[in-house]
């Protein structure tokens, strides 16, 4: 079951009636929404939109120059990015619901609530920002593998793309890929893939222990006439 956390958002709106002699008043409106633990598909969608806007910011605002962390933060505050993330975090709400509630205060409330439902440090830790481009992140996030050779940042899975990993996992476990992508939380997906990797590594170690010649790092002993190649354990 997905973890969830309620959050109350507020905004100012003009009152319907004017106060006599005081001009038009404003009233504070509020809404309470439920933030859910992010799914694998939701994480991919948020990543796609975020990297798209980071790259656009670099092209339009920075004119192709390198991005600082401050620049990245500004790009991620774009209303379209925030709206997409809000849709991902609050799947029970209609698409685009966050637009009239967009504000710095409400964004912070949403992020605080999200931190209570998902281990974002672990999720972001699956991305590698060591080089490349934000556009490459977008391409790899949607499983297209498109790459453009400019810009300082690239976000990608250490082992393939999220989509291809999800399809591989679904084949191994015999489940529908849509269930993995849209039904599993990102954290469950990481737990399963980590378990599969550990299982594969354990099987390989066991195979090498039984047959040292299977070890690609084993050093061959000198050739002995009439004995052929010998291997050192």
N, C-alpha and C positions, 0 to 999 in steps of 0.2 A: 504494500500500500504506500502511495506517495505521501511524504510528509507535507504538511500545509500549515500556513500561518496567516491569520487575519491582519490586515493593515487598513488604517483609516486615512484617507486622503482628503484634503480640503482645498478650496479655492474661493476667491472673492468674485462676486457677481453683482451687477447693478440691481437694485430693488425695482420691483414692477411699478410702484407708485412713488411719486415725488413727495418729499416732506415740505409742507407749506413754509416758504421762506428759507429753507435750508438747502435747496438744490436736491439733486438726486443722490440717494443714499446707496451704500453697498451692503450686501449681506454675505455671510460666509456659508457656503454650501459644503457638504461633506458626503463621502461615499465610503463604504467599507467593502473591501474586496479580499478574496482569499488567494494568497500566493502559494503555488504548489512546487514541489520538488521537480526540477527540470528533467524532461525526458531527453533521450539521445537525439531524437529528431528536432526537438526544441532547441537544444544546444547547437546543433548544426545550423539551424535557421538563424539564430542570433549571431553566430560566428560569421555567417555569410554576409548579413547586412552590415555588421560592425566593420568587417574588413573592407567591404565595398566603400563605405563612407570614409574610412581612414585613407584609402587610396585616392578617393576623389578630393579629399582635403589636401592631400599632398600635391595633386595635379593643379587644382584651382587656386588654393591659397598660398601654398609654398612654392608653386611654379617648378615642381620637381625636386626641390631641395630636400635635404634629410629632415626627418621628423624628430622632434624632441618628445619626451613623455608628456609635456604640457600640450603639445600639438595633438597628440593621440587622444588625450583626455577631452580636448575641445571637440574633436571629430566625433567622439563617442557620445557627446551630449546633444548631438543633432536630434531634432524631434522624431525623425523617421527611425533612427536607431532605438530611441527610448520607446517609441510606440511598438516596434517589433518585439523588443525585450518584454514589455508589459503584456503583449499578446501571448508570449511564450510562458511567462510566469503565471498568468491568470487565464487558463484555457476555458473557464466557464463564462468569461465575459465575451461580448461581441467583438469582432475584429475592429481595431482602431479605437477602442473605447478610451484609451489613455489620452488621446489628443487634447480634449478640453481640460484635462487635469495636469497637463505638462507644466512642471515648475521644478526648480532646483530642490525645494523642500520635499516635494512628493517623490522625486527621483531617489533622493536619499532614503526616504521611508521604504520605497520598494526594494532598494538594495539591501537595507537592513533586514527586511523580512526574508529576502532571498537567501541571505547568509544563515538564516535559522532553518532553512529547509534543505540546503545543499552545501556540500563541502567544496566551495568554489576554488579554494587554494589547490585542491587536488585536481579539479576539472581543468583549470587554467594550466596546471602543471603538465597536462598532456600535450600542450602546444609548445612549439620551439620557435622562439623569436630571435634566433641567432643571426639571421641574415635573409636576404631575398626581398620579396615584396609582399605588401598586403594583398595585392591582387592574386598572388599565388595562393594565399590562404583561402581566398574566396573560391578559386578553382578547385583546390584540394578538398575544401569543406563540402562541396556539392558533388565530389567524386568525379570531376571531369578531368582533373590533372592538368588544366591549363596553367601555363606559367608565363609571366612577362618579366623580362630581365631589367627592371629598374626599381629604385627605391630601396630603403634599408631594412624593411621588416617583412618577414614571412612567418605565418603561423601554420604549422602542420603537425599531424600525428607523427610520433616517432616511428610507428610501424604502419605504413600505408595510410589510407584515408579512413575516416570514420565510417563512411558508407560501405566501402569495400570490406572493412573489418566486420561490420554488422552482418553483411551478407555471408561472409565466411563463417562467422559464429553460428548463424541460423542454419547453415548447411551441416555443420558439425553436430549441432544439437537436434536437427530435424524439426525446426520450427519455421513458421512463416517470417520472412524478413521484415514485413510490415509490423509484426508483433514486437520484434526487437527494436526497430527504429521508433515506432510511435507509442509502444506500450511500456517499454523498459525505461527506467530512470537512467540517467547517464552514469550514476554511481554503480548501479547494478551491472550495467554493461562493462564498466571497468573491472568490477569484481570478477565477472565471468571470464573476461579476456585474460586477466592476470592469472586466474586459476588454470586456464587452458595452457598458457605459456609455461607455468611452473610444471604442469603435468608433462608437457612435451620435453622440457629440459630434463626432468627426472627419468623419463623413458630413454632419452639419449644417453644419459650418464650410466644407466643400467646396462644398455647395449654395449657401451664402450668397456665397462667393467668385465663383461662376459667375453668380449672379443676386442683386444687392444688394437687390432689392425683397423678397426672402425674409427679410431681417433685420428682426425685430420692433422693434429699437432704432434703425433707420435714420431719419434726419431728412429729411422732405420739403423740397424747395426751394420757394420761392414759386411760385404758379401763374403760368404764362406764357400769355397769351391765345392760344388756338388750339393749344396744345401739351399741355394737360392737366397732370396731376400729374407732377413730375419728382423723382427721388430722388438724394440725395447719397451718394456712396460713402464 
